[in-house]
């Protein structure tokens, strides 16, 4: 079960920004290939070319799931396309063993004018299955995809959700040794995602899986290890929690602070204090924290609302702390400095780095005196990542009712 199914050795792929030059270079490279000589400028970039993937190496064994992390344009999909044989690397070598199932884009590998049923047989044949083998899997694929009566309709009439469900069902039902998935969980409802998790859990023990996603929760749940790509280059290769942490830091550093508001009161600073009352930018999952916010008031505000918002690297709200919600009114006098404190008894955001924004508002929740977006960062360490961004802590117990009676 530890046999190597994917071996990538110093693989690179370059593209050209100019369509005219791209066609020219393509013809030159084709000529070099026909004469048996090395093409592509002998590994050097020509005018208007850039490395989409640059010197990537790794091995993946049966039973392992590798995550690919990176911003848009980092080279994740290009690497998957090379692994699937859709495009050839300019440099390096790729070795794939066994049957490869892939879902790299919505409807990828489907003929749009053929029906869903016909596409199942076409894809199965490409993977080397006989008609009898595909027949045995047909009902399982249709049931998983939840296509129903549309299985006989042309794929071009499918919604994006229907296309990805059918693609995932085909890729995972035909017993692949290698499975390549690109953002497969980004489309589909909760029920479909739950079925995907179960299917991938079963496949992970007998296949090598490469999974691309912008969802850190999905990656942390599914992947043993991850590669962080930046501009086609491997920045980190190791345990998924560490890869996510490095991705968070790189992305957060590129997020700029936004200041706005009508004035009247201004945020001066925000600090986080741990349980020993030390200023910190890292907190242990589930620990207590004291947030101190310094403000300077220029006008009298009888009912000040302070909103502290924590956002993920994709700017999705992960948590919020607001005095208005718990009916704790505050007032400020003009020309004076105030320190506002918020004691959080259990800070249970999933382990990651978060952008912190502070909004000083009126009680109407519409008038913003000061809008300070991405004003600070806070990192949560340890803990087991889960699906929801915020976890509610509880004391758990179990009782064996049979023994009790």
Buried (B, 14 or more C-beta within 10 A) or exposed (E): EEEEBBBBBEBBBBBBEEEEBBEEBEEBBEEBEEEEEEBBBEEEEEEBBEBBBBBBBBBBBBBBBBBBBBBEEBBBBBBBBBBBEEBEBBBBEBEBBBBBBBBBBBBBBBBEEBBBBBBBBBBBEEBEBEEEBBEEBBEEBBEBBBBEEBBEBBBEEBEEBBBBBBBBBBBBBBBBBBBBBBBBBBBBEEEBBEBBBEBBEEBBEEBBBBBBBBBBBBBBBBBBBBBBBBBBBBBBBEEBBBBBBBBBEBBBEEBEEEEEBEEBBBBEEBBBBBEEEEEBEEBBBBBBBBBBBBBBBBEEBEBBBBBBBBBBBEEEEBBBBBBBEEEEEBEBEEEEEBEBEBEBEEBBBBBBBBBBBBBBBBEEEEBBBBBBBBBBBBBBBEBEBBBEBBBEEEEEEEEEEEEEE
